[in-house]
């Protein structure tokens, strides 16, 4: 199961993350439009669809398809849209994989883990929502920061202790986070450019255990990816 290692006592443990979505118009971070609740303190999200029973097995794509290019991914969730910028110059294999999986692999895929203490991330990318789903391939680390610093809005890959276990699961940092660099760190392949209020809302609702499925479900309904022209 791909995981994100925490600090402190959690250095021996790994953190797998997931998301289920909400949305709201927001002038600060460019969040998508959605209907606020009667109290005005939250969001109205649609009921997430049933997750697939199993993940589709695929072949690792050629990184040449993404090398040296920048892409924009629009992630439609049950709470609104997240817009991501993908850096194929710094993480070509990761971005090529994301492009391929975006076509159908993540359809109706719930984000399965939220962490709210020590590290602050939402992990998604396992279609089954169990944290154990895989596309059937793995690849190595790209563009991991030597400092272990992952700023708010960072998009990075989740993995096991095996540095070649990157696959379909990824995480989004909703609050500046420091992660261990032992084992090579975690591949940064992009950033959120619009929709952070969705993640803030999901994070604000927490998780019953402090580290597990978010209390406010967020599911990826579909993803479209286009090349960003200069």
Protein Blocks (a to p, Z undefined) as FASTA:
>chain_A
ZZdddehjllmpccdddddddddddfklopacddddfkopaccddddddddfbdcddddd
dfklmgopacddddddfkbccdddddfklmmmlmmmmmmmmmmmmgoiacfbdcfehiac
ddehifnlnopacehiacddehiafklpacehiacddddfblklgckbccddfbdcdddf
ehniaadfbdcfbhjlmmmmmmmnopfklpacdfbdcddfbdcdddddZZ
